Amino acid sequence: MKRELGLTLTLAAAAVMTAGMLGGCGKASSGQGGREEVRLMVWSPSEDQSKDSGQWLQTSCEQFAKLHPEWDITFVYGVADEATAANQVAQDAEASADVFMYANDTLTIMTDAGALVKFGGKYREEIESTNSKEVIDSVTMDGELYGVPFTTNTWFMYYDKSVFSEEDIKNLDQMLTKGVVSFPFTNSWYLPSFYIGNGCSLFGDGTDESQGVDFGGEKALEVTNYLVDLIANPNFRVDADGSGMAGLRDGSIQAIFSGSWDMASVKEILGDNMGVSALPAYTLNGEERQMTAYAGSKAIGVNPESSNMVPAVQLAVY
């Protein structure tokens, strides 16, 4: 079963984790009728377990259990977003979930801690057959596959079609002559898009760590000077702590930059006027430079400390 896209992810999910949720991985024992008793702890963001999303996680796990009558499975659910789960498992795998979700930019943290199962054999074949090479590469290190991707993880632009035309959205500076644009200026996942557009680089094309970071020199200075002017533009707003979405809601902002996790909220606000676009270019020294977003994935991982390895791996793949 593939996880539905567009579910909002919240850092607040981390606050509701309790000692009961961190009680360790499941134990297996022989049950009645020859069925093996299995206990699996599963973590996901709170939205995946809410009634508003149809209790996606619980429903999926229950359907998985029906497909495997050889196991008498008890599921224990915990709330943890992708970043929280990755850090917790890396710090203390024995006290963490059997199956959890993580973002691929935490892959090194987890592999360094030995906190992810490697998928091989028939499981790897199935995962590779249903995902693109780029997505598979995002959760692969040194030839080993460390998760089951369930969505891409990148960002783009939402805008009000009643304010900006299809021609306007091709260039950020043009948009700023028509309406108010908000950008997560203080977020390091977003800001490099300007620098990359002017020839700066992070790990070459983003995948080769040996090439290092090149965010210096004249090309970086040019972008920094552009950004100083951007901040001073009266039609530009810094998006921080949800201010972009709030401005979109009250009409004071007409374009924001985010990902699929905010689509439902933007649709609620803009309705038929919701526009979705790739990133615009911006004009630097009279020439257009294309903003470029980081791209990755989110995946389902399995804890190597799980006492129920086969059910845990099969649940992750399912």
Short mmCIF file of the C-alpha atoms (twelve columns), coordinates in Angstrom:
data_MODEL
# 
_entry.id   MODEL 
# 
loop_
_atom_site.group_PDB 
_atom_site.id 
_atom_site.type_symbol 
_atom_site.label_atom_id 
_atom_site.label_alt_id 
_atom_site.label_comp_id 
_atom_site.label_asym_id 
_atom_site.label_seq_id 
_atom_site.Cartn_x 
_atom_site.Cartn_y 
_atom_site.Cartn_z 
_atom_site.pdbx_PDB_model_num 
ATOM 1   C CA . MET A 1   0.000   0.000   0.000   1 
ATOM 2   C CA . LYS A 2   1.361   3.428   -0.940  1 
ATOM 3   C CA . ARG A 3   1.076   6.273   1.525   1 
ATOM 4   C CA . GLU A 4   -1.161  9.152   0.423   1 
ATOM 5   C CA . LEU A 5   0.709   12.345  -0.404  1 
ATOM 6   C CA . GLY A 6   0.051   15.829  0.829   1 
ATOM 7   C CA . LEU A 7   -0.238  15.102  4.532   1 
ATOM 8   C CA . THR A 8   0.862   18.042  6.627   1 
ATOM 9   C CA . LEU A 9   3.984   17.448  8.688   1 
ATOM 10  C CA . THR A 10  4.360   19.252  12.013  1 
ATOM 11  C CA . LEU A 11  7.275   19.583  14.375  1 
ATOM 12  C CA . ALA A 12  4.697   19.758  17.148  1 
ATOM 13  C CA . ALA A 13  4.307   16.006  16.761  1 
ATOM 14  C CA . ALA A 14  7.526   15.588  18.692  1 
ATOM 15  C CA . ALA A 15  5.941   17.066  21.805  1 
ATOM 16  C CA . VAL A 16  3.381   14.314  22.177  1 
ATOM 17  C CA . MET A 17  5.826   11.455  22.312  1 
ATOM 18  C CA . THR A 18  5.579   9.734   25.688  1 
ATOM 19  C CA . ALA A 19  7.562   7.194   27.621  1 
ATOM 20  C CA . GLY A 20  4.976   4.593   26.672  1 
ATOM 21  C CA . MET A 21  5.660   5.240   23.000  1 
ATOM 22  C CA . LEU A 22  9.381   4.791   23.540  1 
ATOM 23  C CA . GLY A 23  9.046   1.457   25.258  1 
ATOM 24  C CA . GLY A 24  11.256  -0.439  22.867  1 
ATOM 25  C CA . CYS A 25  10.838  -2.768  19.929  1 
ATOM 26  C CA . GLY A 26  8.440   -5.681  19.891  1 
ATOM 27  C CA . LYS A 27  8.969   -9.203  21.202  1 
ATOM 28  C CA . ALA A 28  7.698   -12.373 19.584  1 
ATOM 29  C CA . SER A 29  6.407   -15.522 21.259  1 
ATOM 30  C CA . SER A 30  4.354   -18.578 20.381  1 
ATOM 31  C CA . GLY A 31  0.614   -18.024 20.494  1 
ATOM 32  C CA . GLN A 32  -2.421  -20.276 20.393  1 
ATOM 33  C CA . GLY A 33  -3.170  -22.197 17.244  1 
ATOM 34  C CA . GLY A 34  0.426   -22.020 16.097  1 
ATOM 35  C CA . ARG A 35  0.239   -18.295 15.358  1 
ATOM 36  C CA . GLU A 36  3.298   -16.310 16.319  1 
ATOM 37  C CA . GLU A 37  2.610   -13.439 18.670  1 
ATOM 38  C CA . VAL A 38  4.217   -10.287 17.320  1 
ATOM 39  C CA . ARG A 39  4.377   -6.811  18.810  1 
ATOM 40  C CA . LEU A 40  5.283   -3.986  16.443  1 
ATOM 41  C CA . MET A 41  5.779   -0.379  17.427  1 
ATOM 42  C CA . VAL A 42  5.131   1.998   14.541  1 
ATOM 43  C CA . TRP A 43  5.783   5.741   14.461  1 
ATOM 44  C CA . SER A 44  4.325   8.335   12.097  1 
ATOM 45  C CA . PRO A 45  3.385   12.035  12.096  1 
ATOM 46  C CA . SER A 46  0.174   12.767  13.987  1 
ATOM 47  C CA . GLU A 47  -1.744  13.596  10.813  1 
ATOM 48  C CA . ASP A 48  -1.319  10.028  9.556   1 
ATOM 49  C CA . GLN A 49  -3.191  8.792   12.619  1 
ATOM 50  C CA . SER A 50  -5.918  11.417  12.819  1 
ATOM 51  C CA . LYS A 51  -9.549  10.866  11.944  1 
ATOM 52  C CA . ASP A 52  -9.306  13.677  9.384   1 
ATOM 53  C CA . SER A 53  -6.936  11.535  7.314   1 
ATOM 54  C CA . GLY A 54  -8.980  8.388   7.845   1 
ATOM 55  C CA . GLN A 55  -6.536  7.088   10.450  1 
ATOM 56  C CA . TRP A 56  -4.269  6.083   7.604   1 
ATOM 57  C CA . LEU A 57  -1.601  4.409   9.740   1 
ATOM 58  C CA . GLN A 58  -3.959  2.291   11.838  1 
ATOM 59  C CA . THR A 59  -5.972  1.253   8.786   1 
ATOM 60  C CA . SER A 60  -2.848  0.249   6.859   1 
ATOM 61  C CA . CYS A 61  -1.480  -1.796  9.741   1 
ATOM 62  C CA . GLU A 62  -4.792  -3.573  10.291  1 
ATOM 63  C CA . GLN A 63  -5.016  -4.449  6.593   1 
ATOM 64  C CA . PHE A 64  -1.458  -5.746  6.702   1 
ATOM 65  C CA . ALA A 65  -2.334  -7.957  9.679   1 
ATOM 66  C CA . LYS A 66  -5.269  -9.472  7.779   1 
ATOM 67  C CA . LEU A 67  -2.891  -10.466 4.984   1 
ATOM 68  C CA . HIS A 68  -0.704  -12.340 7.481   1 
ATOM 69  C CA . PRO A 69  -2.807  -14.725 9.578   1 
ATOM 70  C CA . GLU A 70  0.389   -16.550 10.540  1 
ATOM 71  C CA . TRP A 71  1.108   -13.669 12.926  1 
ATOM 72  C CA . ASP A 72  -0.979  -12.464 15.847  1 
ATOM 73  C CA . ILE A 73  0.137   -8.839  15.640  1 
ATOM 74  C CA . THR A 74  -0.291  -6.210  18.326  1 
ATOM 75  C CA . PHE A 75  0.452   -2.725  17.011  1 
ATOM 76  C CA . VAL A 76  1.646   0.058   19.291  1 
ATOM 77  C CA . TYR A 77  1.427   3.499   17.683  1 
ATOM 78  C CA . GLY A 78  3.643   6.457   18.485  1 
ATOM 79  C CA . VAL A 79  3.666   9.990   17.137  1 
ATOM 80  C CA . ALA A 80  6.903   11.246  15.618  1 
ATOM 81  C CA . ASP A 81  7.562   13.242  12.466  1 
ATOM 82  C CA . GLU A 82  10.321  12.193  10.104  1 
ATOM 83  C CA . ALA A 83  13.077  14.306  11.699  1 
ATOM 84  C CA . THR A 84  12.131  13.419  15.281  1 
ATOM 85  C CA . ALA A 85  11.971  9.693   14.542  1 
ATOM 86  C CA . ALA A 86  15.349  9.680   12.801  1 
ATOM 87  C CA . ASN A 87  17.097  11.460  15.658  1 
ATOM 88  C CA . GLN A 88  15.478  9.264   18.303  1 
ATOM 89  C CA . VAL A 89  16.348  5.995   16.567  1 
ATOM 90  C CA . ALA A 90  19.910  7.184   15.936  1 
ATOM 91  C CA . GLN A 91  20.327  8.055   19.618  1 
ATOM 92  C CA . ASP A 92  18.677  4.983   21.140  1 
ATOM 93  C CA . ALA A 93  17.574  2.282   18.716  1 
ATOM 94  C CA . GLU A 94  16.676  -0.202  21.473  1 
ATOM 95  C CA . ALA A 95  14.095  2.219   22.901  1 
ATOM 96  C CA . SER A 96  12.610  3.150   19.532  1 
ATOM 97  C CA . ALA A 97  9.992   1.934   17.086  1 
ATOM 98  C CA . ASP A 98  10.327  -1.124  14.867  1 
ATOM 99  C CA . VAL A 99  9.053   0.794   11.826  1 
ATOM 100 C CA . PHE A 100 9.187   4.559   11.338  1 
ATOM 101 C CA . MET A 101 9.345   7.307   8.728   1 
ATOM 102 C CA . TYR A 102 12.380  9.472   8.044   1 
ATOM 103 C CA . ALA A 103 13.600  12.118  5.590   1 
ATOM 104 C CA . ASN A 104 16.518  11.183  3.367   1 
ATOM 105 C CA . ASP A 105 18.610  14.130  4.572   1 
ATOM 106 C CA . THR A 106 18.924  12.292  7.917   1 
ATOM 107 C CA . LEU A 107 20.315  9.180   6.215   1 
ATOM 108 C CA . THR A 108 23.946  9.756   7.194   1 
ATOM 109 C CA . ILE A 109 23.022  10.412  10.823  1 
ATOM 110 C CA . MET A 110 21.198  7.103   10.973  1 
ATOM 111 C CA . THR A 111 23.683  4.972   9.048   1 
ATOM 112 C CA . ASP A 112 26.551  6.333   11.157  1 
ATOM 113 C CA . ALA A 113 24.620  5.124   14.206  1 
ATOM 114 C CA . GLY A 114 23.825  1.742   12.608  1 
ATOM 115 C CA . ALA A 115 20.145  2.575   13.044  1 
ATOM 116 C CA . LEU A 116 18.714  1.444   9.693   1 
ATOM 117 C CA . VAL A 117 18.097  -1.976  8.205   1 
ATOM 118 C CA . LYS A 118 19.497  -2.651  4.716   1 
ATOM 119 C CA . PHE A 119 16.873  -3.890  2.265   1 
ATOM 120 C CA . GLY A 120 18.012  -6.683  -0.022  1 
ATOM 121 C CA . GLY A 121 16.803  -9.645  -2.042  1 
ATOM 122 C CA . LYS A 122 13.174  -9.731  -3.092  1 
ATOM 123 C CA . TYR A 123 12.376  -6.703  -0.951  1 
ATOM 124 C CA . ARG A 124 14.931  -4.529  -2.708  1 
ATOM 125 C CA . GLU A 125 13.743  -5.773  -6.085  1 
ATOM 126 C CA . GLU A 126 10.171  -4.776  -5.262  1 
ATOM 127 C CA . ILE A 127 11.184  -1.343  -3.970  1 
ATOM 128 C CA . GLU A 128 13.380  -0.628  -6.991  1 
ATOM 129 C CA . SER A 129 10.690  -1.758  -9.414  1 
ATOM 130 C CA . THR A 130 8.198   0.803   -8.108  1 
ATOM 131 C CA . ASN A 131 10.420  3.881   -7.749  1 
ATOM 132 C CA . SER A 132 12.564  6.009   -10.028 1 
ATOM 133 C CA . LYS A 133 16.349  5.741   -9.930  1 
ATOM 134 C CA . GLU A 134 16.592  9.263   -8.508  1 
ATOM 135 C CA . VAL A 135 14.302  8.406   -5.595  1 
ATOM 136 C CA . ILE A 136 16.119  5.114   -4.943  1 
ATOM 137 C CA . ASP A 137 19.459  6.922   -4.994  1 
ATOM 138 C CA . SER A 138 18.190  9.305   -2.301  1 
ATOM 139 C CA . VAL A 139 18.004  6.454   0.242   1 
ATOM 140 C CA . THR A 140 21.020  4.514   -1.006  1 
ATOM 141 C CA . MET A 141 24.529  4.778   0.414   1 
ATOM 142 C CA . ASP A 142 27.598  2.796   -0.631  1 
ATOM 143 C CA . GLY A 143 25.352  0.575   -2.719  1 
ATOM 144 C CA . GLU A 144 23.045  -0.324  0.167   1 
ATOM 145 C CA . LEU A 145 19.316  0.511   0.175   1 
ATOM 146 C CA . TYR A 146 18.106  1.803   3.542   1 
ATOM 147 C CA . GLY A 147 14.389  2.430   3.196   1 
ATOM 148 C CA . VAL A 148 11.133  2.297   1.290   1 
ATOM 149 C CA . PRO A 149 10.464  5.714   -0.314  1 
ATOM 150 C CA . PHE A 150 6.855   6.874   -0.062  1 
ATOM 151 C CA . THR A 151 7.055   10.416  -1.434  1 
ATOM 152 C CA . THR A 152 9.422   12.890  -2.965  1 
ATOM 153 C CA . ASN A 153 10.466  15.751  -0.714  1 
ATOM 154 C CA . THR A 154 10.939  19.095  -2.394  1 
ATOM 155 C CA . TRP A 155 9.309   22.519  -2.585  1 
ATOM 156 C CA . PHE A 156 7.786   24.822  -5.158  1 
ATOM 157 C CA . MET A 157 5.586   27.915  -5.380  1 
ATOM 158 C CA . TYR A 158 1.920   28.458  -4.559  1 
ATOM 159 C CA . TYR A 159 0.341   31.632  -5.887  1 
ATOM 160 C CA . ASP A 160 -2.970  33.431  -6.338  1 
ATOM 161 C CA . LYS A 161 -3.987  33.140  -9.989  1 
ATOM 162 C CA . SER A 162 -6.210  36.198  -9.668  1 
ATOM 163 C CA . VAL A 163 -3.096  38.302  -8.992  1 
ATOM 164 C CA . PHE A 164 -0.327  36.712  -11.066 1 
ATOM 165 C CA . SER A 165 -0.509  35.600  -14.697 1 
ATOM 166 C CA . GLU A 166 1.314   32.604  -16.146 1 
ATOM 167 C CA . GLU A 167 3.824   35.042  -17.596 1 
ATOM 168 C CA . ASP A 168 4.309   36.839  -14.260 1 
ATOM 169 C CA . ILE A 169 5.253   33.681  -12.361 1 
ATOM 170 C CA . LYS A 170 8.255   33.021  -14.571 1 
ATOM 171 C CA . ASN A 171 10.243  35.769  -12.839 1 
ATOM 172 C CA . LEU A 172 10.278  36.703  -9.152  1 
ATOM 173 C CA . ASP A 173 11.078  40.352  -9.771  1 
ATOM 174 C CA . GLN A 174 8.132   40.629  -12.154 1 
ATOM 175 C CA . MET A 175 5.886   39.079  -9.499  1 
ATOM 176 C CA . LEU A 176 7.004   41.699  -6.999  1 
ATOM 177 C CA . THR A 177 5.618   44.428  -9.254  1 
ATOM 178 C CA . LYS A 178 2.170   42.791  -9.143  1 
ATOM 179 C CA . GLY A 179 1.720   41.495  -5.606  1 
ATOM 180 C CA . VAL A 180 3.285   40.464  -2.296  1 
ATOM 181 C CA . VAL A 181 5.545   37.410  -2.214  1 
ATOM 182 C CA . SER A 182 6.678   35.631  0.952   1 
ATOM 183 C CA . PHE A 183 9.784   33.431  1.109   1 
ATOM 184 C CA . PRO A 184 11.346  31.353  3.968   1 
ATOM 185 C CA . PHE A 185 14.438  33.564  3.935   1 
ATOM 186 C CA . THR A 186 15.857  32.281  7.230   1 
ATOM 187 C CA . ASN A 187 15.480  28.583  6.337   1 
ATOM 188 C CA . SER A 188 18.646  26.957  4.981   1 
ATOM 189 C CA . TRP A 189 16.618  24.442  2.935   1 
ATOM 190 C CA . TYR A 190 15.195  27.279  0.841   1 
ATOM 191 C CA . LEU A 191 17.689  30.169  0.725   1 
ATOM 192 C CA . PRO A 192 20.447  28.339  -1.253  1 
ATOM 193 C CA . SER A 193 18.094  28.223  -4.257  1 
ATOM 194 C CA . PHE A 194 19.225  31.752  -5.128  1 
ATOM 195 C CA . TYR A 195 22.922  30.909  -4.823  1 
ATOM 196 C CA . ILE A 196 22.657  27.676  -6.801  1 
ATOM 197 C CA . GLY A 197 20.936  29.665  -9.513  1 
ATOM 198 C CA . ASN A 198 24.098  31.757  -9.895  1 
ATOM 199 C CA . GLY A 199 26.521  28.846  -10.091 1 
ATOM 200 C CA . CYS A 200 27.191  28.046  -6.438  1 
ATOM 201 C CA . SER A 201 27.065  24.369  -5.533  1 
ATOM 202 C CA . LEU A 202 26.634  21.933  -2.678  1 
ATOM 203 C CA . PHE A 203 28.335  18.554  -3.213  1 
ATOM 204 C CA . GLY A 204 28.579  19.132  -6.953  1 
ATOM 205 C CA . ASP A 205 25.166  18.296  -8.331  1 
ATOM 206 C CA . GLY A 206 23.997  17.628  -4.774  1 
ATOM 207 C CA . THR A 207 24.965  13.960  -4.656  1 
ATOM 208 C CA . ASP A 208 28.796  13.904  -4.499  1 
ATOM 209 C CA . GLU A 209 30.001  14.881  -1.036  1 
ATOM 210 C CA . SER A 210 33.648  14.718  -2.142  1 
ATOM 211 C CA . GLN A 211 33.145  17.861  -4.244  1 
ATOM 212 C CA . GLY A 212 32.456  19.925  -1.153  1 
ATOM 213 C CA . VAL A 213 30.642  23.237  -0.887  1 
ATOM 214 C CA . ASP A 214 31.151  26.220  -3.184  1 
ATOM 215 C CA . PHE A 215 29.172  29.164  -1.863  1 
ATOM 216 C CA . GLY A 216 31.929  31.780  -2.050  1 
ATOM 217 C CA . GLY A 217 33.591  34.203  -4.402  1 
ATOM 218 C CA . GLU A 218 32.118  36.820  -6.675  1 
ATOM 219 C CA . LYS A 219 29.118  34.708  -7.700  1 
ATOM 220 C CA . ALA A 220 28.005  34.373  -4.082  1 
ATOM 221 C CA . LEU A 221 28.627  38.059  -3.395  1 
ATOM 222 C CA . GLU A 222 26.407  38.992  -6.325  1 
ATOM 223 C CA . VAL A 223 23.557  36.917  -4.916  1 
ATOM 224 C CA . THR A 224 24.014  38.323  -1.422  1 
ATOM 225 C CA . ASN A 225 23.762  41.853  -2.775  1 
ATOM 226 C CA . TYR A 226 20.603  40.869  -4.665  1 
ATOM 227 C CA . LEU A 227 19.096  39.455  -1.482  1 
ATOM 228 C CA . VAL A 228 19.840  42.666  0.430   1 
ATOM 229 C CA . ASP A 229 17.756  44.534  -2.137  1 
ATOM 230 C CA . LEU A 230 15.091  41.826  -2.064  1 
ATOM 231 C CA . ILE A 231 14.605  42.225  1.669   1 
ATOM 232 C CA . ALA A 232 14.171  45.960  1.162   1 
ATOM 233 C CA . ASN A 233 11.459  45.491  -1.460  1 
ATOM 234 C CA . PRO A 234 8.106   46.606  0.053   1 
ATOM 235 C CA . ASN A 235 6.344   43.710  -1.703  1 
ATOM 236 C CA . PHE A 236 8.599   41.065  -0.162  1 
ATOM 237 C CA . ARG A 237 7.924   39.326  3.157   1 
ATOM 238 C CA . VAL A 238 10.054  36.892  5.147   1 
ATOM 239 C CA . ASP A 239 8.055   33.718  5.806   1 
ATOM 240 C CA . ALA A 240 8.784   32.580  9.361   1 
ATOM 241 C CA . ASP A 241 6.710   30.697  11.945  1 
ATOM 242 C CA . GLY A 242 3.778   30.315  9.561   1 
ATOM 243 C CA . SER A 243 3.516   34.004  8.665   1 
ATOM 244 C CA . GLY A 244 3.390   33.243  4.940   1 
ATOM 245 C CA . MET A 245 0.354   31.006  5.261   1 
ATOM 246 C CA . ALA A 246 -1.289  33.479  7.631   1 
ATOM 247 C CA . GLY A 247 -0.740  36.264  5.101   1 
ATOM 248 C CA . LEU A 248 -2.144  34.121  2.325   1 
ATOM 249 C CA . ARG A 249 -5.212  33.555  4.467   1 
ATOM 250 C CA . ASP A 250 -5.849  37.226  5.287   1 
ATOM 251 C CA . GLY A 251 -5.022  38.370  1.755   1 
ATOM 252 C CA . SER A 252 -1.886  40.368  2.596   1 
ATOM 253 C CA . ILE A 253 0.338   37.858  0.729   1 
ATOM 254 C CA . GLN A 254 -0.307  36.385  -2.704  1 
ATOM 255 C CA . ALA A 255 2.518   33.846  -3.156  1 
ATOM 256 C CA . ILE A 256 4.427   31.497  -0.858  1 
ATOM 257 C CA . PHE A 257 7.023   28.753  -1.245  1 
ATOM 258 C CA . SER A 258 6.341   25.357  0.338   1 
ATOM 259 C CA . GLY A 259 5.695   21.705  -0.508  1 
ATOM 260 C CA . SER A 260 2.943   19.149  -0.890  1 
ATOM 261 C CA . TRP A 261 2.358   19.101  2.870   1 
ATOM 262 C CA . ASP A 262 0.698   22.532  2.644   1 
ATOM 263 C CA . MET A 263 -1.442  21.880  -0.413  1 
ATOM 264 C CA . ALA A 264 -4.678  21.207  1.474   1 
ATOM 265 C CA . SER A 265 -4.330  24.442  3.446   1 
ATOM 266 C CA . VAL A 266 -3.533  26.528  0.363   1 
ATOM 267 C CA . LYS A 267 -6.472  24.991  -1.511  1 
ATOM 268 C CA . GLU A 268 -8.778  25.831  1.374   1 
ATOM 269 C CA . ILE A 269 -7.621  29.454  1.279   1 
ATOM 270 C CA . LEU A 270 -7.404  30.140  -2.460  1 
ATOM 271 C CA . GLY A 271 -9.907  27.664  -3.858  1 
ATOM 272 C CA . ASP A 272 -10.059 27.839  -7.642  1 
ATOM 273 C CA . ASN A 273 -7.483  30.633  -7.610  1 
ATOM 274 C CA . MET A 274 -4.773  28.298  -6.299  1 
ATOM 275 C CA . GLY A 275 -1.835  28.160  -8.665  1 
ATOM 276 C CA . VAL A 276 1.106   25.770  -8.345  1 
ATOM 277 C CA . SER A 277 4.351   26.380  -10.173 1 
ATOM 278 C CA . ALA A 278 7.988   25.419  -10.414 1 
ATOM 279 C CA . LEU A 279 10.348  28.017  -8.981  1 
ATOM 280 C CA . PRO A 280 10.663  31.299  -10.849 1 
ATOM 281 C CA . ALA A 281 13.837  32.844  -12.162 1 
ATOM 282 C CA . TYR A 282 15.192  36.098  -10.726 1 
ATOM 283 C CA . THR A 283 17.040  38.928  -12.483 1 
ATOM 284 C CA . LEU A 284 20.672  39.436  -11.465 1 
ATOM 285 C CA . ASN A 285 22.789  42.068  -13.188 1 
ATOM 286 C CA . GLY A 286 20.309  42.207  -16.034 1 
ATOM 287 C CA . GLU A 287 20.292  38.444  -16.626 1 
ATOM 288 C CA . GLU A 288 17.850  35.805  -15.468 1 
ATOM 289 C CA . ARG A 289 19.037  33.180  -12.997 1 
ATOM 290 C CA . GLN A 290 16.901  30.106  -12.326 1 
ATOM 291 C CA . MET A 291 16.123  29.343  -8.688  1 
ATOM 292 C CA . THR A 292 16.734  25.657  -7.928  1 
ATOM 293 C CA . ALA A 293 15.259  23.640  -5.053  1 
ATOM 294 C CA . TYR A 294 16.791  20.760  -3.165  1 
ATOM 295 C CA . ALA A 295 15.016  17.494  -3.860  1 
ATOM 296 C CA . GLY A 296 14.951  14.317  -1.820  1 
ATOM 297 C CA . SER A 297 12.506  11.793  -0.453  1 
ATOM 298 C CA . LYS A 298 10.824  10.516  2.653   1 
ATOM 299 C CA . ALA A 299 11.057  6.845   3.394   1 
ATOM 300 C CA . ILE A 300 9.928   4.122   5.760   1 
ATOM 301 C CA . GLY A 301 12.780  2.632   7.738   1 
ATOM 302 C CA . VAL A 302 13.171  -0.448  9.896   1 
ATOM 303 C CA . ASN A 303 15.033  -0.540  13.191  1 
ATOM 304 C CA . PRO A 304 17.902  -3.092  13.190  1 
ATOM 305 C CA . GLU A 305 17.161  -3.720  16.890  1 
ATOM 306 C CA . SER A 306 13.680  -5.026  16.103  1 
ATOM 307 C CA . SER A 307 12.921  -8.439  17.584  1 
ATOM 308 C CA . ASN A 308 10.422  -9.060  14.783  1 
ATOM 309 C CA . MET A 309 12.555  -8.390  11.748  1 
ATOM 310 C CA . VAL A 310 10.570  -10.250 9.074   1 
ATOM 311 C CA . PRO A 311 7.176   -8.735  10.006  1 
ATOM 312 C CA . ALA A 312 8.771   -5.287  10.383  1 
ATOM 313 C CA . VAL A 313 10.424  -5.397  6.947   1 
ATOM 314 C CA . GLN A 314 7.288   -6.725  5.285   1 
ATOM 315 C CA . LEU A 315 5.165   -4.024  6.940   1 
ATOM 316 C CA . ALA A 316 7.549   -1.336  5.718   1 
ATOM 317 C CA . VAL A 317 7.399   -2.618  2.161   1 
ATOM 318 C CA . TYR A 318 3.607   -2.959  2.359   1 
# 
